Structures are given as C-alpha cells and as structure tokens.
Amino acid sequence: MNQIKIFIFTLTILITSTAVAAGQPAKNYIYFPNREAGGSNIRKDKALSDPRFSGAQIVYTWRSLEPVKDQYDFSAIKQDIAYLRSIDKKLWIQLQEKSFQPNKKTYRTICCSIPSTRGEY
C-alpha cells in the first residue's frame, strides 16, 4: 500500500513539474468521444465557455476521415477548428482506428479485405 502511495505521489510531482518546467500550467480539455453531424454536440456544450478549459479533445474515426480509399475528408476537423477558434479554444485531435465495441467500425472494411495490406495501409 505504501508503494502505491509513493508511486502516485511521484507521478503527480513528475506531471506537475513537467508542466511548470515548460513554463505553462497544465491544460484541461473537454473530451468528446464522438462527433455528431455538423459537430452539433460540440457547439451545444456550454462547458466550453468555462475559462478553466483550454479546448476540446474530439475523437475522429479513421473511417470518417478517409471514407473512400485515398480520398480524405478533413472537413469535420476544419469545422471544429474554426468553431473552437471563434470561442478562443484549441482542438486536441484523437484519431481512432480501433474500437472495443464489436459493432463499431472505425476503419473502412476494404483495408482488411485486401490480402497484401494485412489489414494495414
């Protein structure tokens, strides 16, 4: 039990001192595990107006950014950047290419059906 307390204390000091050493306080971002059409859930979230938050951490699936092989659509990210800039916030992008939910497809199925890619590309 003592070792766990020492570990947590040490980790806390390390994280805090890293932020202080960088000359900036730690920043807090509101986590959005999914993005609704047009980013409506992000625009509706009143917590983004709280000055304690520096911005939003938004999960984008690989499938949404590359709906067709080699054709990329970054319009959602561009819309979110524009909106967050308008309220003086920043965007933390989380790219998700896997899911622990069996029915949630975060990637395009073609990447796993081409033998030469071994599910990668």
Secondary structure as GFF3:
##gff-version 3
##sequence-region A 1 121
A	DSSP	alpha_helix	2	21	.	.	.	ID=ss1
A	DSSP	beta_strand	29	32	.	.	.	ID=ss2
A	DSSP	three_ten_helix	37	39	.	.	.	ID=ss3
A	DSSP	alpha_helix	40	44	.	.	.	ID=ss4
A	DSSP	three_ten_helix	46	49	.	.	.	ID=ss5
A	DSSP	beta_strand	55	61	.	.	.	ID=ss6
A	DSSP	alpha_helix	62	65	.	.	.	ID=ss7
A	DSSP	alpha_helix	75	86	.	.	.	ID=ss8
A	DSSP	beta_strand	90	96	.	.	.	ID=ss9
A	DSSP	alpha_helix	110	113	.	.	.	ID=ss10
A	DSSP	three_ten_helix	115	117	.	.	.	ID=ss11
###
